[in-house]
Amino acid sequence: MVIELLARFVVPAFMHTLPRRVTRGLRGSERSRGRAAVVASAAAMGGAGLAGAGLAGSGTRAAPAPEASAATSSAQHPSVEPTATTATQDATPYAPSAYSGPPAGSGDETRVLPSYDDPGATTRMPAQRAPMDPATKKRIRLIAIIVGALILLAVLATVVFSVLSRTVFGPDNQAEDLLRSVTDGNASHAAEIANPNVSSGQRALLTDDVYGAAQNRISSYEIKDTIIDGDRATVNATVTQDGVTTPVALPMVSDSRNGLFKSWRVDETAGVPLYQALTVEVPAGVGELDVNGKKVSVDAQGQPHTVEYTVLPGDYAVGVGSSSKYVTYGGDQVAEIRAGSPSSAPVMSFQPSFTPALEEDVAKQLNATLDRCAQSTEFEPEGCPFGYSIYGDDEDYRNPRWSIQRYPTYSVSSYGSQATFTTDRSGEVRLDYQYNEEYDDEPADWTDRDTTSSVSGYGTVSVSGDELTINAND
């Protein structure tokens, strides 16, 4: 049944594509097709004649053929003329061994077989399908098998191509590779798949060390569907971060081919929703940041400036390291970057403040100045926050001795990039000296005297690394 269907419907559709010699061999010559038609017609008429003879029964006398039939026979075979012998044969009684056609008056018409040499036989006889010889049937069967196999292979190739185009070489494959890299903390590979299209300085946090140490990264993802429109596609997915599931749409573009298949990549020109911005205000003189426990270099400048980074979803703990034991910029600040969050970038601002070590060392330096001044043998030591003014004749005063009775206490505060100090509680110094109570020149009457005075001060402090410069205003 399958072979007959292929022979009737499939093979004729492909016959015009075969070489001329092959189609000629399958169809046969014109003469052979005509003979096949005659043989088929004769076989059909013989069957009909035998059927009529069976109806008439044995022993029935044969009736003479009608004149029309004789005329037809004469026209078809002009070389044969009716003779007396032929007439005599028609008048002879029925012989069981001879068949002269159906009995007269039965309604059946005697049909005369055409000769092979009659050129008009094939046109006058009704069309009859010739039986297919074994060789032709074998050839048709082979062609049908080949054509069927080619059709099957074409269908299979189309299905395989479609499946591979949407899976192995489809846009969702690239999207899954990107989401898997982000989930694993592999920021460098994610940046290779989806180019953030920013400068190298802005990529400083897209490293495996920094992003791998981030808390609350994307923990899972799911590809929902893919919409392909020519050379552009959109992969719709969901990501779960810190227990919250957020939809994301990843734009894809195909601008090259991988063999027969389209090569897809993330379309960074359309914007990748996974990338966010993080802005840090870097204080003056700072050349290094601490991000998630990793050191990140920045350009140290004389004035405060801002740096913008491109980051992936996660928590970023950022701190500013100090090169001085006297300056601090506070503890780490945490920026929570979430997938699908608003485009406004969080800004981290760091203001310098001074450590308790600054106040301690300022007090030490000021007290050391007092100690140095106390070693002076002058009533008014130069560059010291204390002194004694003499009223009268300088020769009536002698042997000044200074001593610190109590040191002042100070407080230090910041004013911009400078620090100022003031006195919280005044200190006290004592002066011991001798005074001449004799108003005349002779003899002098020296007596011991002493006095105390308070000590205070204020001024500015400049910090350079671990060095302090104090400018006191007494």
NORZI-V657920 format. One record per helix or strand of 2 or more residues. SS is the DSSP state (A for helix, B for strand). FROM is the first residue (numbers start at 0). LEN is the number of residues. If there is no record, write none. Layout:
{{SS & FROM & LEN} {SS & FROM & LEN}}
This chain:
{{A & 1 & 16} {A & 19 & 8} {A & 29 & 27} {A & 66 & 10} {A & 83 & 8} {A & 120 & 4} {A & 133 & 33} {A & 170 & 14} {A & 186 & 7} {A & 200 & 3} {A & 207 & 5} {B & 217 & 12} {B & 231 & 10} {B & 243 & 15} {B & 260 & 6} {A & 267 & 3} {B & 275 & 7} {B & 287 & 4} {B & 293 & 4} {B & 304 & 7} {B & 313 & 7} {B & 326 & 2} {B & 332 & 5} {B & 345 & 4} {B & 352 & 2} {A & 355 & 19} {A & 393 & 3} {B & 396 & 10} {B & 408 & 7} {B & 417 & 8} {B & 426 & 10} {B & 445 & 10} {B & 457 & 7} {B & 466 & 7}}
